[in-house]
Amino acid sequence: MAMAGRFGSKLSLISKALQTDALVTQRPALQQTSEVVRNYATAAGTKEAKVRVPLALFGGSGNYASALYIAAAKANAVEKVEAELLDLADASARSPMFSQFTQDLSVPRDTRLKAIEAITADAKFSDITKNFLSVLAHNGRLRHIDTITKRFVELTMAHKGEVSAIVTTVIPLPADEEKQLKETLQEIIGQGKKVKLTQKIDPNILGGLVVEFSQKVFDMSIRTRARQMERFLRDPIDTL
């Protein structure tokens, strides 16, 4: 990702944040958590058409993701915000220091805000994403950014009529087999929706494949077959 290269330049700031509370920024106090989330979605103005989330999400992360989706939709920036969140998640995965920073609740609020503002400015994020991450930093919710990002992606996929499918194999599927699997899943869901297939590698399944699709799991792995055979062999044989 493009942000990964720029991310390193701000690691020294995060390092200081983890060691000291000396960094302080003068910033007016924000409103309480629930009110911030509620108002964030309506900040674009009351004259605009009402935006509805394409999927009902629950819990704290779902509320944050829904508020961000509404704000992004009003600004016609859903895809841009999604790309920025995924960019941040990718950069975070490459930086244990940043991961520690987001998880550490002992970091002073002003220090969190200062670091996030510097990182988002350096990455040239949109104002919507910048403001949203500042809200998370203020409310001590940066540690939930990965979950919020996943929930936001659920909303964007629902908006685009996409259905996620994850196929787990020992080695990557050949292109023709991936195409056949995708076509089969597409036939199952029918017209009006599109399958988004993601490949996952896991040597522990020994062979075969596992497909997670539409809240169902089709386990055709050698590991599962071997366990089934083992149970069969261990079961007592009924004699007449």
matplotlib code that plots the C-alpha trace (Angstrom):
import matplotlib.pyplot as plt

x = [0.0, 1.1, 0.8, 3.2, 6.2, 5.1, 4.1, 7.6, 8.3, 5.8, 7.0, 9.3, 6.3, 4.5, 7.6, 7.6, 3.9, 4.6, 7.3, 6.1, 3.0, 5.0, 3.2, 0.2, -2.1, -4.5, -7.9, -11.4, -13.1, -15.3, -18.8, -19.5, -19.1, -22.7, -23.4, -20.3, -21.2, -24.7, -23.8, -20.9, -23.3, -25.5, -22.7, -23.0, -26.2, -30.0, -30.9, -29.4, -31.4, -31.4, -28.9, -29.6, -27.1, -27.5, -27.0, -28.0, -24.9, -24.9, -22.5, -20.0, -17.9, -21.1, -22.3, -19.1, -18.9, -22.5, -21.9, -18.8, -20.7, -23.5, -21.0, -19.0, -22.2, -23.4, -20.0, -20.0, -16.8, -17.6, -15.0, -12.3, -12.9, -12.9, -9.5, -8.1, -9.2, -7.7, -4.5, -4.3, -5.0, -2.3, 0.3, -0.7, -0.1, 3.4, 4.2, 4.1, 4.8, 1.6, -0.4, 0.9, 0.1, -3.5, -3.9, -2.3, -5.0, -2.4, -1.3, -2.8, -5.7, -3.9, -1.0, -3.2, -4.8, -1.5, -0.1, -3.2, -3.5, 0.2, -0.3, -3.5, -2.1, 1.1, -1.0, -3.2, -6.4, -9.8, -11.3, -14.0, -11.4, -9.2, -12.1, -13.3, -10.0, -9.7, -13.0, -11.7, -8.5, -10.5, -12.9, -10.1, -11.5, -8.4, -7.9, -11.1, -10.0, -9.5, -13.0, -14.5, -12.8, -14.1, -17.6, -17.3, -16.2, -19.4, -21.4, -19.6, -20.0, -23.7, -24.0, -22.3, -24.3, -21.2, -21.2, -17.9, -16.6, -13.4, -11.7, -8.9, -6.4, -2.9, -1.6, -3.2, -5.9, -5.0, -6.8, -9.2, -10.3, -10.8, -12.9, -15.0, -15.5, -16.5, -19.0, -20.5, -21.0, -22.4, -25.0, -26.0, -26.6, -28.3, -28.5, -28.4, -25.4, -21.7, -19.3, -16.1, -13.7, -10.8, -8.1, -6.6, -3.6, -3.5, -1.2, -2.9, -5.9, -3.5, -5.3, -8.7, -10.5, -12.8, -15.3, -16.9, -19.8, -23.1, -22.7, -22.1, -19.0, -18.3, -15.4, -13.9, -10.5, -8.4, -7.9, -11.7, -12.0, -9.2, -10.9, -14.2, -12.4, -10.7, -14.0, -15.5, -12.7, -12.9, -16.6, -17.5, -18.8, -22.3, -22.6, -25.7]
y = [0.0, 3.6, 4.6, 2.0, 3.9, 7.2, 5.5, 5.0, 8.8, 9.1, 6.1, 8.4, 10.4, 7.3, 6.1, 9.3, 8.8, 5.4, 6.8, 10.2, 12.3, 15.5, 16.0, 18.1, 19.8, 22.6, 21.2, 22.0, 19.1, 16.9, 15.8, 12.5, 9.2, 8.4, 12.0, 12.2, 9.0, 10.2, 13.8, 12.6, 11.0, 14.2, 16.7, 17.0, 19.1, 18.6, 19.6, 16.5, 13.4, 10.9, 8.1, 4.6, 2.0, -1.1, -3.5, -3.3, -3.6, -3.9, -3.2, -0.4, -1.1, -1.5, 1.9, 3.6, 1.9, 2.9, 6.5, 6.7, 5.0, 7.6, 10.5, 9.1, 8.4, 11.9, 13.1, 10.6, 9.2, 5.7, 4.0, 6.5, 6.2, 2.4, 2.5, 4.8, 2.5, -0.6, 1.4, 2.2, -1.4, -2.6, -0.1, -1.0, -4.7, -3.8, -1.8, -3.5, 0.0, 1.5, -1.6, -1.1, 2.6, 2.0, -0.6, 1.3, 3.2, 4.8, 7.1, 10.5, 11.6, 14.7, 12.6, 10.2, 13.1, 14.6, 11.4, 10.5, 14.0, 13.8, 10.4, 11.2, 14.5, 12.7, 10.1, 12.8, 11.2, 12.8, 15.1, 12.5, 9.8, 12.3, 13.5, 10.0, 8.7, 11.8, 10.8, 7.3, 8.7, 11.1, 8.4, 5.8, 3.5, 3.3, -0.2, -1.2, 0.2, -3.2, -4.4, -1.1, -1.4, -4.9, -3.8, -0.8, -3.2, -5.3, -2.1, -1.3, -4.8, -4.8, -1.5, -2.9, -6.2, -8.3, -11.5, -12.5, -16.1, -17.4, -20.5, -22.1, -24.4, -25.7, -24.0, -21.3, -22.5, -22.5, -19.8, -22.2, -23.9, -20.5, -19.4, -22.6, -22.2, -18.6, -19.5, -22.2, -19.9, -17.2, -19.7, -20.4, -16.8, -16.0, -12.7, -9.3, -10.1, -10.7, -13.1, -11.6, -14.6, -14.4, -17.1, -18.1, -20.5, -22.9, -26.0, -27.4, -28.6, -31.0, -30.8, -30.3, -27.0, -25.2, -22.7, -20.1, -18.6, -16.9, -17.8, -21.4, -23.6, -26.3, -28.3, -30.7, -30.7, -33.9, -33.0, -33.2, -36.4, -38.0, -37.1, -38.5, -41.7, -42.0, -41.6, -44.3, -46.7, -46.1, -46.7, -50.2, -52.5, -53.8, -57.6, -59.5]
z = [0.0, -0.7, 3.0, 4.2, 2.9, 4.5, 7.7, 8.9, 9.1, 11.9, 14.0, 16.1, 17.1, 18.2, 20.0, 22.0, 22.7, 24.2, 26.5, 27.6, 27.9, 27.0, 23.7, 24.2, 21.7, 22.4, 21.2, 22.4, 24.3, 22.1, 23.1, 24.9, 22.9, 22.1, 21.1, 18.9, 17.0, 16.5, 15.4, 13.2, 10.8, 10.6, 10.3, 6.5, 7.0, 7.3, 3.8, 2.2, 1.4, 4.3, 4.0, 5.2, 6.0, 3.7, 6.6, 10.2, 12.5, 16.2, 19.1, 19.6, 16.5, 14.4, 15.6, 14.7, 11.3, 10.5, 11.5, 9.3, 6.4, 6.6, 6.7, 3.8, 1.7, 2.2, 0.8, -2.0, -0.6, 0.5, -1.7, -0.8, 3.0, 2.6, 0.8, 3.5, 6.3, 4.6, 3.9, 7.6, 8.6, 6.2, 7.5, 11.1, 10.5, 9.4, 12.5, 16.0, 17.4, 16.0, 17.1, 20.6, 20.4, 19.5, 22.2, 25.1, 27.0, 29.3, 26.4, 27.2, 25.1, 23.7, 22.8, 20.9, 19.0, 18.2, 16.8, 14.8, 13.3, 12.2, 10.6, 8.8, 7.5, 6.3, 4.5, 3.0, 4.2, 3.4, 6.1, 6.8, 7.7, 9.6, 11.7, 12.3, 13.5, 15.7, 17.3, 17.9, 19.5, 21.7, 22.9, 23.5, 20.7, 18.5, 19.8, 17.9, 14.5, 12.9, 13.9, 12.9, 9.5, 9.0, 9.8, 7.5, 4.7, 5.4, 4.7, 1.5, 0.2, 1.0, -0.8, -3.9, -3.7, -3.0, -1.0, 0.7, 0.2, 1.7, 0.3, 2.4, 0.7, 1.3, -1.8, -4.0, -6.3, -10.0, -11.9, -13.7, -10.4, -8.7, -11.7, -11.5, -7.8, -8.1, -10.9, -8.7, -5.8, -8.1, -9.3, -5.7, -4.8, -8.1, -10.0, -8.3, -6.1, -6.9, -5.2, -3.8, -3.4, -1.1, -1.0, 2.4, 2.8, 5.7, 5.6, 8.7, 6.6, 4.9, 1.6, 0.0, 0.7, 3.2, 1.8, 4.1, 2.3, 3.3, 7.0, 6.1, 6.1, 3.6, 5.0, 2.4, 3.8, 4.2, 7.9, 8.5, 6.4, 8.4, 11.7, 10.5, 9.4, 12.8, 14.6, 12.4, 13.1, 16.8, 17.0, 18.2, 15.5, 16.1, 15.9, 15.2]

ax = plt.figure().add_subplot(projection="3d")
ax.plot(x, y, z, "-o")
ax.set_aspect("equal")
plt.show()
